[in-house]
Amino acid sequence: MTVDRRTVLRSTARLAALTAATGVTAACGDGGDPAARAEPSVKPSPAASTAPATPASSPSLPAATSPSPPQLPPLAPNTPLEVVNGPRDRRQVALTFHGQGDPALALALLTAAEQHGARLTVLVVGSWLDQQPQMARRILDGGHELGNHTQNHRDISRMPVAQALAEVQECADRLLRLTGSIGRWFRPSAAQYATPMVREQARLVGYEHCLSFDVDPRDYTDPGAEVVRRRVLKAAIGGSVIALHMGHRGTVEAMPGILDGLAEAGLTAVTASQLCA
C-alpha cells in the first residue's frame, strides 16, 4: 500500500511538470488560435506613404506571407501636391488608368502595354480589389504602378469629411494588405482635381501627392477604339498625364495604336513616379 502511494505521488509530479513545460512552449512560439494572428486593419502613417508603420500594439503578418512593398523612385523636390502633368521637356508621358471592370479586359490591356515596353499607373478602386485581389500583384509584377482611387468610386468631393476619409483609408488598407504598400498616388473619384478637404484626407492617410491629368479622351463614354486613339495622340505631349479606364473594350482595342503612335512621336509611356522623378 505504501509503494502504491509513492508511485501515485511521483506520477502526479511528473504530470504537473509536463503540463507546465507545454504551457511555456505555446506562449513563446507562434502557435495558437489563427484568428489571434490575423492581420489587423492598419492606418498608414502620413510620414511614410509607401511603408506605413504598424502600431506596436497590433500583431503583424508572419514574415513568410508579408508582401514586399514595391520600390519607387524618389520624386523630384519640386513635385507639387497635386500633379497635373510632368516636366514638359521630357519625351515621356504617363498612361493612368481607373482600375475597375472586367478582369479579362484589364489583363488584355496590361499584356498589350507590356508587349510595347510601356509601364502604366493604375489607380484602383478598393471594391474592385475585394472582388479581384489577384489583380494587385499582377499589375505590380508587370512593372506597373498602383495608386488609390477610393473604396467605392463615389463623388468624394461632396462627402462629409469622415466619409471622405473612410473612402481613402479603406482602399489604402486593401492596397497595404495585398502589396505591402498603400502606393504613392491618390486620385479623387468623380473629379479631375482634389478639393482642399479631399487633399487633406488623403494626406492624413499617407498620400502626400494627388494625381490629376491634363489629357482626357473620355474613353468611359465608349466612343470606339479609333476615336480614343485619335483623341489621345492629338492631345499628348511631353509630360502629359493621360486619364483612361480599364473596364472598356474600346480602350483595350485602342492601346496598340496609342502606343505605336506615341512611339512615332518620340514619346515613351512610363509610370507617374518615373515621370515625376
Residue, then its C-alpha position, 0 to 999 in steps of 0.5 A: m500500500t505504501v509503494d502504491r502511494r509513492t508511485v501515485l505521488r511521483s506520477t502526479a509530479r511528473l504530470a504537473a511538470l509536463t503540463a507546465a513545460t507545454g504551457v511555456t512552449a505555446a506562449c513563446g512560439d507562434g502557435g495558437d488560435p489563427a484568428a489571434r494572428a490575423e492581420p489587423s486593419v492598419k492606418p498608414s502613417p502620413a510620414a511614410s506613404t509607401a511603408p506605413a508603420t504598424p502600431a506596436s500594439s497590433p500583431s503583424l503578418p508572419a514574415a513568410t506571407s508579408p508582401s514586399p512593398p514595391q520600390l519607387p523612385p524618389l520624386a523630384p523636390n519640386t513635385p507639387l501636391e497635386v500633379v497635373n502633368g510632368p516636366r514638359d521637356r521630357r519625351q515621356v508621358a504617363l498612361t493612368f488608368h481607373g482600375q475597375g471592370d472586367p478582369a479579362l479586359a484589364l489583363a488584355l490591356l496590361t499584356a498589350a502595354e507590356q508587349h510595347g515596353a510601356r509601364l502604366t499607373v493604375l489607380v484602383v478602386g478598393s471594391w474592385l480589389d475585394q472582388q479581384p485581389q489577384m489583380a494587385r500583384r499582377i499589375l505590380d509584377g508587370g512593372h506597373e504602378l498602383g495608386n488609390h482611387t477610393q473604396n467605392h468610386r463615389d463623388i468624394s468631393r461632396m462627402p462629409v469629411a469622415q466619409a471622405l476619409a473612410e473612402v481613402q483609408e479603406c482602399a489604402d488598407r486593401l492596397l497595404r494588405l495585398t502589396g505591402s504598400i498603400g502606393r504613392w498616388f491618390r486620385p479623387s473619384a468623380a473629379q479631375y482635381a482634389t478639393p482642399m478637404v479631399r487633399e487633406q484626407a488623403r494626406l492624413v492617410g499617407y498620400e502626400h501627392c494627388l494625381s490629376f491629368d491634363v489629357d482626357p479622351r473620355d474613353y468611359t463614354d465608349p466612343g470606339a477604339e479609333v476615336v480614343r486613339r485619335r483623341v489621345l495622340k492629338a492631345a499628348i505631349g511631353g509630360s502629359v498625364i493621360a486619364l483612361h479606364m480599364g473596364h472598356r473594350g474600346t480602350v483595350e482595342a485602342m492601346p496598340g495604336i496609342l502606343d505605336g503612335l506615341a512611339e512615332a512621336g518620340l514619346t515613351a509611356v512610363t509610370a507617374s513616379q518615373l515621370c515625376a522623378 
